Structure formats: C-alpha cells, structure tokens
Amino acid sequence: MCTVCGCGNPDAPDDKHAHDHPHEHRHTHEHAHGEARHTHEHPHRHMHSHTHAGSGSHQHGDEAPHDHHHDHAHDHDHAHAHDHAHARGHDHDHGHEHVHEPEPEHVHRADGSIDFGAGPAAVHVPGLSQSRTLRIERDIMEKNNAYANSNRAYLVGLHTLALNFVSSPGSGKTSLLVRAINDLKSRFPIAVIEGDQQTAHDAERIRATGARAVQINTGKGCHLDAHMVAHALDDLALEPDGLLFIENVGNLICPAGFDLGEAHKVVVLSVSEGEDKPVKYPNMFAAADLMLLNKSDLLPHLDFDIGLCVAHALRVNPQLQTLVVSARTGEGMAALYAWIESRMARLAEPRSRAAAPATQVAAASGAAE
Amino acid sequence: MHEMSLTESLVELIENEREKQGFSRVNAVRVTVGALGHVEPDAVRFCFDAVSRGTIVEGARLDIRIAPGEAWCLDCAKTVRVADRMAACPECGQQHLQVTGGDDLRLDELEVD
C-alpha cells in the first residue's frame, strides 16, 4: 500500500511511490505542495490527459503502474478524497482528485466544489479506513418541521386560521393585508406576523389598521422559518377564533420549502409580473393552495393573459385555486373573504382536525430525540 | 439563499448525532436531495464548505444523491417518474400530475472515526 497517499495499490512500494513536492501538474496553475501555504491562480481548468502507466506527467519517481485516485475517464459522479497541502480558503474549479499528502487537504469533486481540512485519514480508501458508517436517515428539515407542527397545533387549538402569504417583492402583499384587515376586523380578531429582511415598515402599516402585528427581521435570511414564527406567536398572544396572516419575505424561491405551521400558503402574483411566473418558480406555486392575481385594476393597461397564467399554474399544481383581486379597488376581495371564512369554518369543525397535528408533534419530537 | 440555513440544519443534525453516538471526526456525509425539491445541490456544496468550518464536520466529504421525482398522474391514476415539475406524464402526455416524491432532503449516512 502506498502510505503516502493511501491509494491502496499493493504494487506500489512505499519508497517507490514518493510524491515529490513541490511538483508540477500539467495544469494551468502551479501548486506548491508540502507547504502550509501556496498561491493559486483561479479560476482554472484542468484539461490534462496524462496517463498513469509509468510514463505519466506526474513526477512520482515511480515507474510502476499504480492506482492514483485518478479516474481519467472523467466520468466522476463521486467525490473522493484528495489531499493537497493547501492553505484553506480558496476555490478550485476542476473535477478530478489527486492524493498528494496526508496533511491539510480538501476534497475536489466532479462538480468543482472543494472541501478543506479533511485531515490525514480523509484519504478515503475503502477497506483501508478505520472509519465506520452510521445509518442516520434523518430529515434535514426535521427541526423546522417540529416547530412548524407545534405552531400548527397551537393555532388549531386556538381555532385560528393561519395563512402564509408568499410572493416576489412588490406584488402588493401588504396592501392586500391592509385592505383585508380593514374589511374583516369587525368579524374576528386578526393578527399579523411580518417578515422582512430589514425595517418595521410593513408592521407599522398593519398596526395603522388597529391589528396586532409583530415584525420579524430576518437579517441575512431570505425566508421565515418555523422557529422565528414560534417566537412571534409567543409575542402576539393571539385571541381564539381568529385569523393570522403571516407575510413572508418577498421571495418566490426560499420560503417555498419552509413550513411555518400555517394552514395554507397563499401565493400572490401581481399582473404586472408576467404570466409565466408559475413555471419559472414552480416550487412556490406547487406549495401554495391559493393563488391571488393582484393588481387587477392594471389589467386594461397590460397584456397579461389570466387564462394563460392559470394554465401555467395548474401545470405545476393541478389543485391550485385562483382568485383575481385588486387591493386598490377591492375587486375580487369578497371572493377572498369567502375563501377565508370557509377555511375558518372548517377549523371550527369537531376536534378530529385538531388531533392530527398534535400526533405529528409527538412523532416529530420523538424523532428528534 | 435558503441552502445556507438548510446546511446549518444539516451540520446541527450531525453535531447532534455526535453527542448521541460519540465519534471524533466525520469523514463523509451522505445526503439525499430530491430532484423536485427546493434545494440546489451545488448551492448545498458551496454552503457546506462555509458552514462546516470549525465544526466536527469540517473537511468531511459531502456526497449528494439525487432522488428521482415521482408524481401521481390524475389521468392514468398511477405513479410515474418525472424529471421536473413541468414534466408531462411519460405515459399519457398530459400534465395533470401531482408530485408525490422526490422532494426529499435527508441525511442518510455518516462515515466517522
């Protein structure tokens, strides 16, 4: 076995397989290996096609054929260990792996990504490593989902309908909510959780209606998560039998994957945005139960084709419902209120619905332990 | 980029497993990402490097398996394979598909010392 790179080649005597460093690759950059630091020029591409039958372009000091963790068929769909003696903190852009030195290293993958600092033993050779494999099978979203389920159980227990409004920035979510609150606040208690990267502007607009609002600033975050919402729920102290609007960060991508514990995601698309948003951002439209085509008052000035937009949306989500509304003129808002009240009525149904999330919470917290 | 927070969750899960299972280093992390999910594998790789620094996971290899997309065709009344959310049913050509699988995001295995 080669004890330098751990390549597992039984025919490579240790002393014949010396990896002299620094050495030169047939690359468009120079590595200065064996040092704690080096300079690369990036981005670079490795386009070499050397062979490893002893006459290769590497200077191994070894004429014997050896297995060198290369796979020059360049059909990598795996990422094996690769030890360059690099300082940390740079990116490569090539898709092969060398194993040079059992010192600080990184992992080059076929797609060009790299990991640093895997340490000596990360020269991963099946059969040589003493590592063990642990079967984990855990959902990476499980923490978010546990919070979401607990939020949902809490909200269902309060008979409060929670709607998570998602859209790109500028679709008119806040204006929609302001209008809806003004129209509905005499019927039931309404509270709002506002998510924005910065500022409390939206929460202030909501509070001007008299509704209770908590602003969450996500800072660098691009979406609300269920943990943030759990904190906001603590602050809100909701009254029962009400309505909770969650206005997510304006972003048609990231919020799609995060369950906050809402009853429904409502995606808002303004008619000035183009009919094909549902197929451009399918995950969000797939995650939503209701699509609101907002700013319908602008339709006479636009070429927006509502039928085409709905057709696109139904391609990604055959069960998506659509309402055409204008927060400005109030057009279509009555249909939205009817939709909301029909969902609220379902919440008031027997406890069978409420029981389900509670079970999920137990299951989720059990899984998390 | 939500991949950042997802990758943080991944690292947290692993730190979590270390407390339970007691290992001193992680050599490889194997995850499954669904082809129809909301996660871009390349973005996860990018984030993994950044997020894992200074943690038990630092330097570990990240292997990402892509789980194929599955959908229920409302016309054929059966489960079919789909490449993306825009796909038509490979059997009937219609687009009345309800995604039923392939939005996984799962930590499958750890290779540890």
Contacts between the chains, C-beta under 8 A, distances in Angstrom:
chain1	res1	chain2	res2	distance
A	78	B	63	6.9
A	79	B	61	5.5
A	79	B	62	7.1
A	79	B	63	6.2
A	80	B	61	7.4
A	81	B	27	8.0
A	81	B	61	6.3
A	88	B	53	8.0
A	105	B	59	7.6
A	106	B	59	7.5
A	107	B	59	7.7
A	107	B	61	4.9
A	107	B	62	7.9
A	109	B	45	7.0
A	109	B	62	8.0
A	111	B	41	7.9
A	111	B	42	6.2
A	111	B	45	6.9
A	113	B	42	7.1
A	113	B	45	4.0
A	113	B	46	6.6
A	113	B	49	6.9
A	113	B	62	8.0
A	114	B	49	6.9
A	115	B	48	7.3
A	115	B	49	5.6
A	115	B	52	7.6
A	115	B	59	5.8
A	115	B	60	6.9
A	115	B	61	6.4
A	115	B	62	6.8
A	116	B	49	7.0
A	116	B	53	7.9
A	116	B	58	7.6
A	116	B	59	6.1
A	117	B	53	7.6
A	117	B	58	5.1
A	117	B	59	3.7
A	118	B	27	7.1
A	118	B	59	3.4
A	118	B	60	6.5
A	118	B	61	6.8
A	119	B	25	6.6
A	119	B	59	5.7
A	121	B	25	7.2
A	121	B	27	6.7
A	121	B	113	6.2
A	122	B	27	5.4
A	122	B	59	6.0
A	122	B	60	7.5
A	122	B	61	7.0
A	124	B	27	6.0
A	124	B	28	6.7
A	124	B	61	6.7
A	124	B	111	7.7
A	129	B	27	6.9
A	129	B	111	7.7
A	129	B	113	8.0
A	130	B	113	6.3
A	131	B	27	5.0
A	131	B	28	7.8
A	131	B	111	5.0
A	131	B	112	5.8
A	131	B	113	4.8
A	132	B	23	7.9
A	132	B	111	7.3
A	132	B	112	6.2
A	132	B	113	7.7
A	133	B	109	5.6
A	133	B	110	7.2
A	133	B	111	5.1
A	133	B	112	7.8
A	134	B	17	6.9
A	134	B	21	6.1
A	134	B	23	7.6
A	134	B	109	6.4
A	134	B	110	4.6
A	134	B	111	7.7
A	134	B	112	6.0
A	135	B	108	7.4
A	135	B	109	5.7
A	136	B	13	7.6
A	136	B	17	6.2
A	136	B	107	4.8
A	136	B	108	6.4
A	136	B	109	6.0
A	136	B	110	5.9
A	137	B	106	6.6
A	137	B	107	7.4
A	137	B	108	6.2
A	138	B	13	5.7
A	138	B	106	6.8
A	138	B	107	5.0
A	139	B	104	8.0
A	139	B	105	6.7
A	139	B	106	5.6
A	139	B	107	7.9
A	140	B	6	5.9
A	140	B	9	5.2
A	140	B	10	5.0
A	140	B	13	6.4
A	140	B	31	7.1
A	140	B	105	4.7
A	140	B	106	6.4
A	140	B	107	5.8
A	141	B	6	7.4
A	141	B	9	7.0
A	141	B	105	5.8
A	142	B	13	7.5
A	143	B	9	5.8
A	143	B	12	7.1
A	143	B	13	7.9
A	144	B	9	7.1
A	221	B	5	6.7
A	222	B	1	6.3
A	222	B	2	5.8
A	223	B	2	5.5
A	223	B	5	7.8
A	225	B	5	6.8
A	253	B	2	7.3
A	253	B	38	7.2
A	254	B	1	7.3
A	254	B	2	3.7
A	254	B	38	7.7
A	256	B	38	5.1
A	257	B	2	6.3
A	257	B	6	7.8
A	257	B	37	7.2
A	257	B	38	3.7
A	257	B	39	7.3
A	257	B	105	7.9
A	258	B	2	7.3
A	279	B	86	5.8
A	282	B	84	7.6
A	282	B	85	3.9
A	282	B	86	6.3
A	283	B	36	7.9
A	283	B	37	7.8
A	283	B	38	4.7
A	283	B	85	7.0
A	286	B	85	5.9
A	286	B	99	6.4
A	315	B	86	6.3
A	315	B	95	4.8
A	316	B	85	5.0
A	316	B	86	6.8
A	318	B	74	6.3
A	318	B	96	5.3
A	318	B	97	7.2
A	318	B	98	6.2
A	319	B	98	7.3
